[in-house]
C-alpha cells in the first residue's frame, strides 16, 4: 500500500515565515523590476537587511 499524498514537513514554518518577511518589503511584493536578475537581487538585499538588523539588535 504505497500511497503518496500530502505530508506535513516538520520545518515548513521556517519557509513560511521567511516568505512573510519578504512580503513586508513593498519592492519585493510588486514586480517593479524589468529583469528577473534584478528582482532576485532585491530579494537578496531585503534578506541581508533583515538578518543584519536581527543580528545587530540589542539582546535584553
N, CA, C and O atoms as a GROMACS GRO file, in nm:
protein
  240
    1UNK      N    1   0.084  -0.119   0.000
    1UNK     CA    2   0.000   0.000   0.000
    1UNK      C    3   0.089   0.125   0.000
    1UNK      O    4   0.108   0.188   0.104
    2UNK      N    5   0.141   0.160  -0.116
    2UNK     CA    6   0.230   0.275  -0.129
    2UNK      C    7   0.149   0.396  -0.174
    2UNK      O    8   0.138   0.424  -0.293
    3UNK      N    9   0.093   0.467  -0.077
    3UNK     CA   10   0.009   0.582  -0.106
    3UNK      C   11   0.092   0.708  -0.084
    3UNK      O   12   0.147   0.730   0.024
    4UNK      N   13   0.100   0.791  -0.187
    4UNK     CA   14   0.169   0.919  -0.172
    4UNK      C   15   0.066   1.029  -0.172
    4UNK      O   16  -0.035   1.022  -0.242
    5UNK      N   17   0.091   1.130  -0.094
    5UNK     CA   18  -0.002   1.241  -0.084
    5UNK      C   19   0.060   1.354  -0.008
    5UNK      O   20   0.182   1.372  -0.007
    6UNK      N   21  -0.024   1.430   0.056
    6UNK     CA   22   0.021   1.546   0.132
    6UNK      C   23   0.092   1.501   0.259
    6UNK      O   24   0.039   1.420   0.336
    7UNK      N   25   0.211   1.552   0.280
    7UNK     CA   26   0.288   1.522   0.400
    7UNK      C   27   0.332   1.654   0.462
    7UNK      O   28   0.392   1.738   0.394
    8UNK      N   29   0.303   1.673   0.589
    8UNK     CA   30   0.343   1.795   0.657
    8UNK      C   31   0.492   1.787   0.688
    8UNK      O   32   0.538   1.692   0.752
    9UNK      N   33   0.564   1.886   0.644
    9UNK     CA   34   0.707   1.891   0.670
    9UNK      C   35   0.730   1.953   0.807
    9UNK      O   36   0.664   2.051   0.843
   10UNK      N   37   0.823   1.899   0.884
   10UNK     CA   38   0.840   1.947   1.021
   10UNK      C   39   0.891   2.090   1.033
   10UNK      O   40   0.861   2.157   1.132
   11UNK      N   41   0.966   2.140   0.937
   11UNK     CA   42   1.022   2.275   0.947
   11UNK      C   43   0.965   2.368   0.840
   11UNK      O   44   1.030   2.466   0.803
   12UNK      N   45   0.847   2.340   0.793
   12UNK     CA   46   0.786   2.424   0.690
   12UNK      C   47   0.763   2.566   0.740
   12UNK      O   48   0.768   2.661   0.661
   13UNK      N   49   0.739   2.582   0.869
   13UNK     CA   50   0.711   2.714   0.923
   13UNK      C   51   0.827   2.810   0.900
   13UNK      O   52   0.806   2.931   0.890
   14UNK      N   53   0.948   2.758   0.890
   14UNK     CA   54   1.065   2.843   0.865
   14UNK      C   55   1.053   2.908   0.727
   14UNK      O   56   1.080   3.027   0.711
   15UNK      N   57   1.014   2.830   0.630
   15UNK     CA   58   0.997   2.881   0.493
   15UNK      C   59   0.882   2.980   0.488
   15UNK      O   60   0.894   3.086   0.427
   16UNK      N   61   0.770   2.946   0.552
   16UNK     CA   62   0.653   3.035   0.551
   16UNK      C   63   0.686   3.168   0.620
   16UNK      O   64   0.644   3.274   0.573
   17UNK      N   65   0.760   3.163   0.729
   17UNK     CA   66   0.799   3.285   0.799
   17UNK      C   67   0.888   3.371   0.712
   17UNK      O   68   0.873   3.494   0.708
   18UNK      N   69   0.982   3.308   0.642
   18UNK     CA   70   1.072   3.382   0.554
   18UNK      C   71   0.996   3.450   0.441
   18UNK      O   72   1.024   3.565   0.408
   19UNK      N   73   0.899   3.380   0.382
   19UNK     CA   74   0.816   3.440   0.277
   19UNK      C   75   0.737   3.559   0.332
   19UNK      O   76   0.721   3.658   0.262
   20UNK      N   77   0.689   3.550   0.455
   20UNK     CA   78   0.614   3.662   0.511
   20UNK      C   79   0.706   3.782   0.537
   20UNK      O   80   0.664   3.896   0.521
   21UNK      N   81   0.830   3.756   0.576
   21UNK     CA   82   0.926   3.865   0.594
   21UNK      C   83   0.954   3.934   0.462
   21UNK      O   84   0.961   4.057   0.456
   22UNK      N   85   0.971   3.856   0.356
   22UNK     CA   86   0.998   3.913   0.224
   22UNK      C   87   0.878   3.995   0.176
   22UNK      O   88   0.895   4.100   0.114
   23UNK      N   89   0.757   3.947   0.204
   23UNK     CA   90   0.638   4.016   0.155
   23UNK      C   91   0.612   4.147   0.228
   23UNK      O   92   0.526   4.224   0.186
   24UNK      N   93   0.684   4.176   0.335
   24UNK     CA   94   0.672   4.306   0.402
   24UNK      C   95   0.740   4.416   0.323
   24UNK      O   96   0.708   4.534   0.340
   25UNK      N   97   0.832   4.381   0.238
   25UNK     CA   98   0.905   4.478   0.157
   25UNK      C   99   0.825   4.507   0.030
   25UNK      O  100   0.799   4.417  -0.050
   26UNK      N  101   0.786   4.632   0.013
   26UNK     CA  102   0.699   4.668  -0.098
   26UNK      C  103   0.762   4.636  -0.234
   26UNK      O  104   0.693   4.591  -0.326
   27UNK      N  105   0.890   4.658  -0.245
   27UNK     CA  106   0.956   4.638  -0.373
   27UNK      C  107   0.964   4.490  -0.410
   27UNK      O  108   0.978   4.455  -0.527
   28UNK      N  109   0.957   4.403  -0.311
   28UNK     CA  110   0.960   4.259  -0.338
   28UNK      C  111   0.820   4.203  -0.366
   28UNK      O  112   0.807   4.097  -0.426
   29UNK      N  113   0.717   4.274  -0.322
   29UNK     CA  114   0.581   4.226  -0.344
   29UNK      C  115   0.535   4.256  -0.486
   29UNK      O  116   0.478   4.171  -0.554
   30UNK      N  117   0.560   4.377  -0.530
   30UNK     CA  118   0.523   4.416  -0.666
   30UNK      C  119   0.640   4.394  -0.760
   30UNK      O  120   0.756   4.398  -0.718
   31UNK      N  121   0.610   4.370  -0.884
   31UNK     CA  122   0.715   4.342  -0.982
   31UNK      C  123   0.756   4.472  -1.051
   31UNK      O  124   0.714   4.499  -1.164
   32UNK      N  125   0.837   4.551  -0.983
   32UNK     CA  126   0.884   4.677  -1.039
   32UNK      C  127   1.004   4.658  -1.131
   32UNK      O  128   1.030   4.741  -1.218
   33UNK      N  129   1.076   4.551  -1.112
   33UNK     CA  130   1.199   4.528  -1.186
   33UNK      C  131   1.168   4.472  -1.325
   33UNK      O  132   1.073   4.395  -1.342
   34UNK      N  133   1.248   4.509  -1.422
   34UNK     CA  134   1.228   4.460  -1.558
   34UNK      C  135   1.291   4.323  -1.581
   34UNK      O  136   1.240   4.243  -1.659
   35UNK      N  137   1.401   4.298  -1.513
   35UNK     CA  138   1.473   4.172  -1.533
   35UNK      C  139   1.461   4.083  -1.409
   35UNK      O  140   1.463   4.133  -1.297
   36UNK      N  141   1.450   3.953  -1.429
   36UNK     CA  142   1.443   3.860  -1.315
   36UNK      C  143   1.565   3.868  -1.224
   36UNK      O  144   1.554   3.849  -1.103
   37UNK      N  145   1.682   3.895  -1.283
   37UNK     CA  146   1.803   3.907  -1.202
   37UNK      C  147   1.793   4.024  -1.104
   37UNK      O  148   1.842   4.014  -0.991
   38UNK      N  149   1.731   4.132  -1.147
   38UNK     CA  150   1.715   4.248  -1.059
   38UNK      C  151   1.619   4.215  -0.945
   38UNK      O  152   1.641   4.254  -0.830
   39UNK      N  153   1.512   4.143  -0.977
   39UNK     CA  154   1.416   4.104  -0.874
   39UNK      C  155   1.482   4.011  -0.772
   39UNK      O  156   1.461   4.024  -0.652
   40UNK      N  157   1.561   3.919  -0.820
   40UNK     CA  158   1.634   3.828  -0.731
   40UNK      C  159   1.731   3.906  -0.642
   40UNK      O  160   1.745   3.876  -0.523
   41UNK      N  161   1.796   4.006  -0.699
   41UNK     CA  162   1.888   4.089  -0.621
   41UNK      C  163   1.813   4.167  -0.512
   41UNK      O  164   1.865   4.183  -0.402
   42UNK      N  165   1.692   4.214  -0.542
   42UNK     CA  166   1.615   4.287  -0.442
   42UNK      C  167   1.573   4.196  -0.328
   42UNK      O  168   1.573   4.238  -0.212
   43UNK      N  169   1.538   4.073  -0.358
   43UNK     CA  170   1.503   3.977  -0.253
   43UNK      C  171   1.625   3.947  -0.167
   43UNK      O  172   1.616   3.941  -0.044
   44UNK      N  173   1.739   3.927  -0.231
   44UNK     CA  174   1.863   3.902  -0.157
   44UNK      C  175   1.896   4.021  -0.068
   44UNK      O  176   1.932   4.003   0.048
   45UNK      N  177   1.886   4.140  -0.122
   45UNK     CA  178   1.915   4.262  -0.046
   45UNK      C  179   1.820   4.275   0.073
   45UNK      O  180   1.862   4.313   0.183
   46UNK      N  181   1.693   4.245   0.053
   46UNK     CA  182   1.596   4.252   0.162
   46UNK      C  183   1.630   4.156   0.274
   46UNK      O  184   1.621   4.191   0.392
   47UNK      N  185   1.670   4.035   0.239
   47UNK     CA  186   1.706   3.937   0.341
   47UNK      C  187   1.835   3.976   0.413
   47UNK      O  188   1.848   3.953   0.533
   48UNK      N  189   1.930   4.034   0.340
   48UNK     CA  190   2.053   4.081   0.404
   48UNK      C  191   2.020   4.190   0.505
   48UNK      O  192   2.072   4.189   0.617
   49UNK      N  193   1.937   4.285   0.467
   49UNK     CA  194   1.899   4.393   0.558
   49UNK      C  195   1.826   4.338   0.680
   49UNK      O  196   1.854   4.377   0.793
   50UNK      N  197   1.733   4.248   0.658
   50UNK     CA  198   1.655   4.192   0.767
   50UNK      C  199   1.745   4.116   0.865
   50UNK      O  200   1.735   4.135   0.986
   51UNK      N  201   1.830   4.031   0.814
   51UNK     CA  202   1.914   3.950   0.901
   51UNK      C  203   2.021   4.033   0.971
   51UNK      O  204   2.055   4.006   1.086
   52UNK      N  205   2.074   4.135   0.904
   52UNK     CA  206   2.173   4.220   0.970
   52UNK      C  207   2.109   4.299   1.083
   52UNK      O  208   2.172   4.319   1.187
   53UNK      N  209   1.987   4.344   1.066
   53UNK     CA  210   1.917   4.414   1.175
   53UNK      C  211   1.887   4.320   1.290
   53UNK      O  212   1.898   4.357   1.407
   54UNK      N  213   1.848   4.197   1.257
   54UNK     CA  214   1.821   4.099   1.363
   54UNK      C  215   1.947   4.065   1.441
   54UNK      O  216   1.943   4.050   1.563
   55UNK      N  217   2.059   4.052   1.372
   55UNK     CA  218   2.184   4.018   1.439
   55UNK      C  219   2.240   4.135   1.520
   55UNK      O  220   2.306   4.113   1.622
   56UNK      N  221   2.214   4.257   1.477
   56UNK     CA  222   2.271   4.375   1.542
   56UNK      C  223   2.187   4.428   1.657
   56UNK      O  224   2.236   4.508   1.736
   57UNK      N  225   2.063   4.385   1.669
   57UNK     CA  226   1.979   4.442   1.774
   57UNK      C  227   2.025   4.395   1.912
   57UNK      O  228   2.084   4.288   1.929
   58UNK      N  229   1.996   4.479   2.008
   58UNK     CA  230   2.038   4.454   2.146
   58UNK      C  231   1.956   4.340   2.206
   58UNK      O  232   1.835   4.334   2.188
   59UNK      N  233   2.023   4.252   2.276
   59UNK     CA  234   1.955   4.145   2.350
   59UNK      C  235   1.917   4.197   2.488
   59UNK      O  236   1.993   4.270   2.550
   60UNK      N  237   1.800   4.159   2.534
   60UNK     CA  238   1.755   4.203   2.667
   60UNK      C  239   1.786   4.098   2.770
   60UNK      O  240   1.756   4.116   2.888
   0.00000   0.00000   0.00000
